[in-house]
């Protein structure tokens, strides 16, 4: 590559870096590490010394690089030069936006000791130091250690090298990402981003949020051939997204993409979607998205049960609420699944203006269950050792899900002569260990007089989405004791989709959708006696009950996820048209 080609390539990269306001140093270094050797040397001079390389210096450093000198060592050598020292010591010099790395380095030179160390950690290692680390470095500086030596330590540290090794896979190198981005530049396509910026490992498959995402994505892709969907997720959770959307990835291989990202600066620079859908209100990194987002608020249950959550899980009130306020405030639109939640969470708690809110109801999984089908009954029962008749409550154990009262009521039923003769089981799709009310549930189980009673409550753990239709299908009935939901409790719709009847708690959001409750076995979720009576009634009257319940919910059960996805899509268009 001759000098003019290097100069042109360097200009292109400089433009790219110039746009990266808010970049931290390791991101820029990561960009540089991926360059060909000649361009790397050329760009080092530009970014560190603010000039093009002279011929002698260029060839000298290129020879070192080709001889095996590590790139970070070469970078450090340039920074240790007299030219660099004179450049950065000049506090009166103003650095152009074209050289964000140089601006960072100059700021480091003129900061006080504490700010200098904190900035090194933030800029080079993407974290803050703990108190011991901070004080250790400040003591070294006060003892006379040169700042350049400490900066070299960070630049050549194993931690930075490890960080860069994790960062490099995110750089635009793999063909699938290039292909997706090539299509992203096609103005005829509409690009919807789904932001899943969890900062910790999560489980998506088998969780309500996972089902919600999968069904919406399927609807968007099925409805329109000019839509591409981009899932943005942190690297530790990429496998979860691939598992959750495996069917859609196979069916829509050129229009569904999963992108892992190292930080928000990288995401905003590289993933050019039209609009974001943020499916969970706790994803605080969404506040840094540069494109507009629509926020889904399923519920803020902890505000309805403040005393319960303040006692058991106070982090909801102290940590989550400020994030919720900020997220809702910045959102272009906030979507709720029911009028009840819109009126309470949106208008009352978050004090949103009505025009910023929208109600988009959920739908039964008709298309999904039709596609998945159900397993042969003997195969399914053998797989999960469910040879007895059973009632099911498919839900993760949370404070408001009311598992403890349900278990107590079921064990009371099992103590009766009728319950003993029934052979009935209660199947739960979680484990009570390390869950809310663990102590209470353990005490209930230990009170059982026989092994049969203890075995009658089955903690199945998480099921794959593919097995959920079969779990419902072969149950005697589904019982939903929850104290609160953000919409019509979803197990009701899932269960009736495969013709299995339900018993449900009488809560406001359910009666909003089910205007005629006479076909349903209902109960006060706070009354163990009423839950026990509902169990007995469901055991006796389950045959022939599902058609009556489906008739009472005919309108709701006709709704599809394609309908829901279409309403989201219209909302996206509304937001984008206002932006333009």
QUIPE-V175080 format. One record per residue. PHI is phi in degrees with one decimal (* if undefined). PSI is psi in whole degrees, 0 to 359 (* if undefined). NEAR is the number of other ideal C-beta (glycine too) atoms within 8 Angstrom. Layout:
PHI PSI NEAR
PHI PSI NEAR
This chain:
* 125 7
-83.5 178 5
-63.0 321 5
-67.2 322 6
-66.7 318 8
-62.5 320 12
-62.8 316 10
-66.5 318 8
-64.1 321 11
-65.7 323 13
-63.0 319 8
-62.5 315 8
-66.4 321 12
-61.6 321 13
-62.0 319 8
-62.7 315 10
-71.0 328 15
-61.6 327 9
-75.0 351 7
-87.6 54 12
-58.9 132 6
89.9 0 5
-61.9 145 10
-101.0 160 13
-57.7 320 11
-66.3 334 14
-66.6 315 14
-65.6 318 14
-60.0 320 13
-60.4 320 12
-62.7 317 12
-66.6 322 13
-62.3 339 10
-91.6 1 8
-81.9 156 10
-63.7 157 6
-55.9 314 9
-65.9 316 9
-68.6 327 13
-58.3 312 13
-62.8 315 14
-59.5 314 15
-73.1 330 13
-58.6 314 15
-60.9 317 14
-64.8 315 13
-80.3 331 13
-100.6 325 13
-113.1 358 11
61.0 32 10
-151.4 163 6
-76.7 152 8
-72.4 145 11
-75.8 161 6
-62.4 317 6
-66.1 315 6
-64.9 320 9
-59.2 309 12
-69.4 326 8
-63.4 312 8
-71.7 327 13
-64.9 320 11
-62.2 317 8
-60.5 315 9
-63.2 315 12
-70.1 340 7
-84.1 0 6
109.3 3 4
-65.1 125 8
-60.7 146 6
-62.7 322 10
-67.4 326 11
-65.0 319 9
-65.7 319 14
-61.4 316 13
-63.6 321 11
-61.5 319 8
-65.3 320 13
-67.8 333 13
-83.1 355 9
-69.8 158 9
-63.1 324 5
-60.4 315 7
-65.9 318 12
-59.5 315 10
-65.7 324 8
-65.3 314 11
-85.5 339 10
-73.7 343 7
-79.3 93 7
-69.8 342 7
-83.1 346 4
-76.7 134 7
-99.8 125 4
-89.6 138 8
-69.2 155 6
-62.6 344 7
-68.2 345 6
-127.2 70 13
-63.3 328 12
-67.0 320 12
-64.3 322 13
-62.4 319 10
-61.0 313 12
-65.5 322 12
-66.2 320 12
-61.4 323 9
-63.4 321 13
-62.8 323 10
-103.7 9 6
-84.9 160 9
-71.8 171 5
-55.9 311 10
-64.0 315 8
-64.3 321 8
-58.4 312 12
-68.9 315 15
-60.0 320 11
-66.3 321 12
-59.9 315 13
-62.9 315 13
-68.8 315 11
-76.3 322 11
-97.3 329 13
-117.4 358 13
59.3 38 8
-157.0 171 6
-101.0 147 6
-74.4 152 10
-79.5 172 6
-60.1 321 6
-65.7 317 6
-62.4 315 10
-60.7 310 12
-65.8 324 8
-60.6 314 8
-70.0 322 12
-61.8 319 11
-62.8 321 8
-63.2 318 9
-65.2 318 13
-67.1 335 7
-83.4 356 6
110.1 2 5
-64.5 134 8
-70.3 143 6
-62.4 324 10
-62.4 326 9
-68.7 318 8
-68.1 320 14
-61.0 320 11
-61.7 321 11
-59.8 320 8
-69.5 317 12
-65.1 327 12
-102.0 9 9
-71.8 154 10
-64.8 327 5
-63.8 317 7
-66.3 319 15
-61.8 320 9
-66.4 320 8
-62.4 318 11
-67.0 323 12
-65.7 327 7
-75.8 329 9
-74.3 323 12
-58.1 321 11
-60.8 341 8
-82.0 343 9
-65.0 155 9
-75.0 84 7
-122.8 322 7
-80.1 149 6
-65.4 325 5
-65.3 321 7
-67.2 315 11
-58.0 319 9
-63.5 316 9
-62.8 317 12
-71.1 329 11
-61.6 317 8
-69.5 330 10
-64.4 336 13
-84.5 356 7
-82.2 112 7
-64.6 343 4
-78.4 347 4
-96.4 147 10
-103.6 131 9
-114.9 112 12
-103.1 127 16
-102.6 138 15
-111.8 116 14
-92.7 117 14
-123.4 57 14
-82.7 57 13
-69.6 135 10
-93.2 11 5
-143.6 159 5
-62.4 139 5
-133.5 164 8
-107.0 124 8
-103.8 314 14
-68.7 129 11
90.7 351 11
-96.4 153 10
-58.5 319 8
-65.1 325 10
-66.0 315 14
-60.9 318 11
-59.2 312 12
-63.9 311 14
-59.0 319 13
-72.2 324 14
-68.0 315 15
-59.2 315 14
-58.5 317 13
-64.3 315 15
-59.0 314 14
-72.1 326 14
-72.0 321 8
-68.3 321 10
-136.0 133 8
-82.6 350 4
-100.7 20 6
-109.4 135 14
-117.2 140 13
-115.7 130 15
-118.0 118 14
-93.6 119 14
-102.9 119 12
-143.0 150 15
-71.4 151 11
-54.1 317 11
-60.4 339 6
-107.8 6 13
-60.9 319 11
-60.5 324 6
-62.6 317 13
-65.6 319 13
-64.7 321 10
-67.6 315 9
-60.9 320 12
-108.5 25 14
-59.5 318 8
-64.8 314 7
-66.0 324 12
-63.3 325 11
-74.0 318 6
-74.8 321 7
-118.6 56 9
-62.3 335 7
-99.9 0 5
-128.2 1 9
-126.3 126 13
-132.5 139 10
-111.3 119 11
-116.7 121 13
-88.4 147 10
-136.8 148 15
-85.4 331 9
-165.6 171 9
-72.6 328 10
-59.7 316 11
-62.9 315 11
-62.2 315 13
-66.2 329 11
-77.5 323 8
-102.4 336 10
-111.2 100 11
-97.8 76 7
-88.7 168 11
-82.2 320 9
-155.5 152 14
-107.6 144 14
-108.0 123 14
-108.4 105 15
-82.9 355 11
-140.9 135 8
-74.2 348 13
-91.4 4 7
-83.8 78 12
-64.7 336 8
-64.4 343 10
-61.8 338 13
-61.7 340 8
-95.4 1 7
-63.8 138 13
-87.1 341 4
-99.4 158 10
-63.6 152 9
-132.9 150 14
-103.7 127 17
-102.2 133 13
-99.9 118 12
-110.4 103 16
-75.3 319 13
-176.5 163 10
-122.4 70 10
-58.9 328 12
-66.0 340 11
-80.6 340 9
-85.3 338 10
-129.4 59 12
-58.8 316 9
-65.3 317 6
-62.3 313 9
-75.8 327 14
-63.8 327 8
-81.0 315 6
-90.9 319 8
-139.5 71 8
-63.5 342 9
-63.1 336 7
-60.8 316 10
-79.1 321 11
-85.0 324 7
-100.9 313 8
-75.8 322 11
-59.7 317 9
-60.8 324 7
-65.3 315 11
-58.4 314 13
-59.7 313 9
-67.0 318 10
-62.2 312 15
-66.5 322 14
-63.9 324 6
-85.9 340 7
-61.7 142 12
-66.2 318 9
-144.5 152 12
-120.4 123 15
-101.8 136 14
-121.4 156 16
-93.5 355 11
-155.5 159 14
-63.2 323 8
-58.7 312 9
-71.8 321 16
-58.1 315 12
-69.3 321 8
-86.0 296 11
-62.7 311 13
-75.2 305 15
-84.9 321 10
-85.4 306 8
-78.5 311 8
-88.6 348 12
56.1 42 5
-79.4 147 10
-68.2 147 5
-57.3 324 6
-68.6 344 4
-87.5 354 8
-108.0 158 14
-152.5 138 8
-100.1 119 10
-126.7 112 10
-77.0 153 12
-72.9 174 9
-138.1 155 12
-66.3 156 11
-83.9 54 12
-59.9 307 11
-64.5 318 11
-64.1 311 11
-68.7 327 12
-64.3 322 7
-72.6 318 7
-72.4 321 10
69.7 182 7
-118.0 152 8
-77.8 162 9
-57.5 138 5
-58.9 315 9
-64.3 323 6
-64.0 315 8
-66.5 312 15
-63.0 322 11
-67.3 320 8
-59.4 320 8
-108.9 9 9
56.0 45 6
-110.5 68 11
-86.0 342 5
-89.4 163 7
-63.8 148 7
-147.6 152 13
-99.1 152 16
-132.4 143 14
-132.1 95 15
-83.1 103 12
-164.3 145 12
-68.8 144 8
-77.0 115 12
-132.2 167 8
-56.5 321 11
-90.9 0 11
-79.3 344 11
72.5 29 11
-61.3 324 15
-64.3 316 10
-67.9 323 12
-62.4 315 13
-64.0 318 13
-61.6 315 10
-64.1 319 13
-67.0 317 14
-65.4 326 14
-62.5 318 10
-62.5 319 13
-67.2 339 12
-78.5 342 9
-77.7 160 8
-61.5 323 5
-65.5 317 8
-65.0 320 10
-63.3 319 9
-72.8 336 6
-69.5 329 8
68.3 13 6
-69.4 146 14
-118.3 155 13
-111.8 117 14
-104.3 124 13
-119.8 139 14
-97.9 52 14
-163.3 181 13
-124.1 136 8
-74.3 344 11
-67.0 135 5
60.4 31 4
-123.3 164 10
-55.2 143 8
63.9 25 11
-56.4 314 10
-61.6 316 6
-62.9 315 8
-67.8 320 13
-61.1 318 9
-63.6 320 8
-62.5 318 12
-68.4 321 10
-71.2 340 6
-77.1 348 7
-64.2 138 9
-85.5 343 5
-137.5 160 6
-64.3 326 5
-60.0 317 8
-64.7 315 11
-63.0 320 9
-73.1 347 8
-75.0 342 12
-101.4 115 12
-106.9 115 11
-94.3 95 8
-78.6 337 9
80.8 181 7
-68.6 137 8
-101.3 154 11
-70.7 154 8
-58.3 327 12
-66.1 335 6
-93.9 351 12
-64.0 317 13
-58.3 322 14
-68.9 323 11
-58.7 315 15
-67.0 314 15
-58.1 319 11
-96.1 8 10
-82.1 149 13
-62.6 320 10
-170.5 165 15
-110.5 133 17
-119.3 130 15
-122.5 96 12
-93.6 10 14
-55.7 145 13
-79.4 341 11
-164.4 144 10
-145.2 162 11
-87.2 346 12
-151.7 185 13
-52.1 123 15
-48.0 122 13
-62.4 327 11
-57.2 334 12
-62.6 312 14
-68.4 319 15
-63.9 316 16
-65.8 313 14
-69.5 337 16
-59.5 328 13
-108.2 20 11
68.7 32 8
-106.4 126 13
-71.8 164 13
-132.0 155 15
-120.0 134 15
-134.3 153 13
-77.8 147 14
-83.9 95 10
-124.4 156 12
-57.3 317 6
-69.1 333 15
-71.4 317 14
-70.8 342 10
-64.0 322 10
-93.2 320 12
-95.8 92 12
-73.9 335 5
-115.8 102 6
-87.2 359 10
-63.9 334 5
-82.0 353 9
-108.2 144 11
-80.3 113 12
-123.2 162 9
-157.4 160 14
-76.3 117 7
-67.5 347 13
-89.7 353 5
-105.2 112 8
-63.0 323 9
-64.2 318 7
-68.3 324 9
-65.6 318 15
-61.8 318 12
-64.1 323 9
-67.3 322 13
-62.0 314 14
-62.9 317 10
-67.0 321 10
-66.1 322 16
-64.1 321 12
-77.7 318 6
-110.1 17 9
-67.4 328 9
-70.0 128 4
82.6 358 6
-81.9 324 13
-57.8 316 10
-60.4 324 8
-66.7 318 9
-68.0 321 13
-65.0 324 11
-65.0 321 8
-68.3 337 12
-113.9 27 13
-55.1 312 8
-62.7 317 6
-65.3 318 12
-73.1 345 12
-81.4 341 6
-68.7 143 10
-119.0 165 11
-71.2 338 14
-63.8 322 10
-62.9 313 10
-62.2 315 16
-62.3 323 15
-64.7 322 10
-69.6 322 9
-62.6 317 14
-60.8 318 13
-64.1 322 8
-65.3 319 13
-59.4 315 14
-60.4 320 8
-62.6 316 9
-63.9 315 13
-67.8 324 11
-67.1 323 7
-67.6 323 7
-63.2 318 7
-69.0 * 4
